[in-house]
Amino acid sequence: MEDCKQSFKDLLHTIAKEQKFVDYSLDIKEISSGGANYTSKLFSVTVTEGTNTLRLFCKVAAIGDKMRSQLDKIYTTEHFFYTKLAKMYRNIEDQCEIPDELKLNLSKYYGSIIQLNEESMVLEDLVAAGYDTYDRFKSIDWPYAQAAVRELAKFHA
């Protein structure tokens, strides 16, 4: 946890309080992506109070100033998606009475920081929810490709 910026820790405390945690503990563990993620440090965070647990997935910018100047839109784009665009999609789905099982499947957004040199994003931990991370060194099979294209097609529907 000592490698984390204070602004990131403050964001986690804000989220815990928003989720009604009072006397809680934070367990922050860095996740290795095996070299797949070069712009961010990844963290698994568990907020615990008694028997209540909240599992979070977090990204904290880890790119240097030179690369950051070329990739400065990464966090602002993702922030825009979760804070504005996803809500627009959800409103359209609701207005059109799209059944829940056909709605765009998104991880829950908890918060972010888009200030330069403090960039962080906190989302639902999908691995804790039962999803798997696909091995990027293996070819995808037909069911996986079909599911991916089906989700992408929802943007065009």
Residue, then its C-alpha position, 0 to 999 in steps of 0.5 A: m500500500e505504500d506504493c500508492k499515491q495519497s490521492f488514490k487512497d483518499l479516493l478509496h476511502t471516499i468510495a468506502k464511505e459512499q458505500k456505507f462502510v464506517d469502521y472498515s479496513l482496506d486491503i490493497k494488493e498490486i496485481s501483475s498483468g504479466g506485462a500486458n498493461y504498461t500504462s497503469k499499475l493494477f490493484s485488487v482492493t478489498v474493503t471489509e467491515g465485519t461480514n460486509t465486503l466490497r471487492l474493487f479493481c483499480k487502475v493507477a497511471a504509471i506512465g512517465d511524463k513523455m508518454r503521458s503527454q502522448l496518451d493524456k486522453i486514456y483516463t479522461t476517455e474512460h472517465f467520460f464513458y463511465t460518468k456520461l456515455a454509459k448513462m446515456y446508453r442505459n437511458i436508451e435501453d430503458q426507454c426502449e424497454i430492452p430486457d436486462e439480459l440484452k442490455l450492455n454488460l458493464s462493470k460498476y463504476y465507483g469513481s476516478i481521478i482524472q487530474l494530471n499525474e493523479e489518474s486513477m479508476v475504480l471499478e467493480d472487481l469482475v474476477a471476484a464476481g466470477y469472470d475470468t481473465y482470458d489468456r492473451f497468448k491463446s487463440i480465442d474459440w468460437p463461443y468467446a468470439q461470438a460473445a465479444v461480437r454480440e457485446l460490440a454489436k450492442f453499440h450499433a443496435 
